[in-house]
Amino acid sequence: MGTSEKRDQPHRVTMTPAARRALEAAGRLFYERGIHAVGVDTIAAEAGVTKKTLYDRFGSKEQIVVEYLADRDERWRAFLAPYLEAVRPDPAAGVLAVFEAAREWAAKRKAKGCSMVNAHAEISDPGHPAYGIITAQKAWMLGLFTDLVADLVPDREAAGRLGRSLMLLHEGALVAQGMGIFPDPIGQAREDARQLLVEGAAAR
């Protein structure tokens, strides 16, 4: 599914086996404890590599954060792709497939909510090299929802509104999933999205 997404590509590092182990360890620690709470020493110890190896490969903790978030983004897109492909070209089914994929993604991982939302709570400076990854990932999701409903709601302005509403449902569900206040928020959001799609199609 194409979108109008445009973003500057962040600097990435070449992954050696040691760097990959370090990134996997950093990903677990950042997600479970928070980015600011985890130092390079802890990542090195968890990965079984030296601190020097981390700096030789990544250069800085900021670059480890960049790699962590970019890796999460790539994994999510790869995870989502077969859900969308399975229901192509039905736009309404495509929208619901996004929610179903998000539900399965959350079920396979510890329920601490969206890693991008969590990272944004800690990284508010647009000058941080990882900031653009966070915002671009959410812009991609908005573009995805808007593109999916473009055939369902041909009016461009109405499709934009519906895409934003679906995005809000999806993001709110991710936050609620992480907080654990009530069961299956993503499932409820999926059903609310279904109703929005019915209303959007009826308004054509």
WORA-V118865 format. One line per field, one symbol per residue. ss: DSSP state (@ for helix, = for strand, . for the rest). A space follows every 10 residues. Layout:
# WORA-V118865
ss=???
This chain:
# WORA-V118865
ss=.......... ......@@@@ @@@@@@@@@@ @@@......@ @@@@@@@... @@@@@@@@.. @@@@@@@@@@ @@@@@@@@@@ @@@@@@@... @@@@@@@@@@ @@@@@@@... ....@@@@@@ @@........ @@@@@@@@@@ @@@@@@@@@. .....@@@@@ @@@@@@@@@@ @@@@@@@@@. ....@@@@@@ @@@@@@@@@@ @@..
